Amino acid sequence: MAVQSNAIDVSYGYPDYNPPQHMLDALREVTANHTSWRLHQYSHPRGEARLRRAIAKLNAPLMRRHIDADREILVTLGAIQSLDFAARAFVNAGDEVVLFSPRFMYYEPIIRLVGGVPIHIPLKTLNGQKPRQSNDLSFDRKQLEAAFNNRTKMIWLNNPNNPSGKVFTEEELLFIGQLCERYDVIVMADEVGQYYHFEGQPHITFASLPGMWKRTITVMSGGKTFSSTGWRIGWAVGPEELLYGMTVGVMAAVLAVPTPIQTAFAMGLEVEMERLNTNQSYFSRLVRESVAKRDRFIKMFDELGIDVVKPNAGYFIVADFINVVHKIDLSLEKDRRFGLQLSLWLIHQKNLVTLPGKLLYHLDQNSGSEFVLRMCFLKTDDTINQIESVLKSTFGTKS
Ligand SMILES: Cc1ncc(COP(=O)(O)O)c(C=O)c1O
C-alpha cells in the first residue's frame, strides 16, 4: 500500500538511502564480471566460500573464538530465513519457546507455524515506574525461571531488542545462560541490531559467554549491517551440529542464496574489515548517523507532547499517542479493531505508514498499547522533515 500510494513509510526497519558506496561498487563489479561463470551459478548450500570466510573473520573477535568458515556458518536469505529454519530444525509440535515481549513481530508466527508454543516474558521496569529509556527495562527473574520446564526447547533472545532498543546486560545474559544450561535449552540469539548500540557499550554476543557456544545459534543480518535489506543476505553462526538441519532447510527451500549478491557482499565486508575501528568504518558511521536521527525523532515527539521511551539501541522508536489522539477525529477511520484505528487513520488521512504497537506486544500486555506506534528512524533529513510537518499539522505542538 505504501509503495503504491507514495506514502511516507516508517513501519518497517529499512533506510530510505543507499548502502555505502563500496557495496554498490562491489555489486557493479560482480555483475560486470564476464570472466568467472561461477559467480553466476549455485553457491555451496552453506553459502559462498568467500562470504563465509569474511563472516568468520568478522565474528571471531565478537565470539572470542576461531570460527570455522567451512562448518560453523550458514548464509541464508536474510536473517529471517535463519529464524525460520531454526524453528523448523528444532521446534516440534507442543515444544515451548521462550520470548521477551515486546518482540519482533514475526517470531510468533514462525514458531506457531511449526506447532511451537511461544511463552512470553514481559520486559518492564522492576520498580513499576514508567521507563525513560529502553535500558530501564528488564525482566522478573522469578517469572523467567518459572517459564522454563522440560517442554522448553528454545529461547529466542533478541539483543538489542526490537522494538524497544533494550540492550541486555551481561548479568542478565549470564542469568539466562544458567537457565538454558539447567534445562538444556537451545538459544536463538538474534543479534541483527548489534551495530546499532548508541551509548558506547560494547555488544555482548551471547555465544561468547562461558559455556554458551555449544547451545547458541547467532543470527545476523547483512541488510541491517550495510543498510541493504533488499539484498536479502543474513547468516547464522554456531556449532556444525546446530546448523545441520538449518542447512538442509536452505537446500530444500532455495538450494542456495544468490551467488552474485553473496560475492558482492563478501567484497564489501572485506573492505569494511580493513577499516574497522577507524574513522572510515561504516559501522561507526551507522552509530553516529543513527543517534542523530533518533535524537531528531525524540525532539519532535517532545515538542508534540507525545511520550516516547528513548531507545538506547536499534532502529525503531516507539511512541504513545494517547495524550494527543483527542485532537483528531478518529471516527473517520471505520476500522475499530483494538490498536489498529490510529495507524489506519494516519495511513488513510495523512499518507503516513507506521506499525501499530498491538503487533509487538503479547495480548496480555496489550491493554496500554491502543495508541502506541512504532517508527523506523533510519530516514533522510528530508523524510524526517516531512514526518514532522505531517505530525505537527495534525496534532499541533504541546501547549
Ligand atoms: C529483530 C529482527 N530479526 C530479524 C530481522 C530480519 O532481518 P533480515 O532483513 O536480514 O531478514 C529483523 C528485521 O527487521 C529484525 O528486526
The ligand as a Gaussian input file, in Angstrom:
#p B3LYP/6-31G(d) Opt

LIG

0 1
 C       14.982000      -8.498000      15.346000
 C       14.989000      -8.810000      13.889000
 N       15.326000     -10.044000      13.484000
 C       15.363000     -10.368000      12.178000
 C       15.034000      -9.445000      11.216000
 C       15.061000      -9.847000       9.768000
 O       16.262000      -9.406000       9.167000
 P       16.523000      -9.624000       7.613000
 O       16.025000      -8.425000       6.903000
 O       18.012000      -9.787000       7.484000
 O       15.793000     -10.867000       7.220000
 C       14.672000      -8.147000      11.582000
 C       14.270000      -7.153000      10.579000
 O       13.801000      -6.073000      10.885000
 C       14.661000      -7.811000      12.957000
 O       14.344000      -6.581000      13.387000

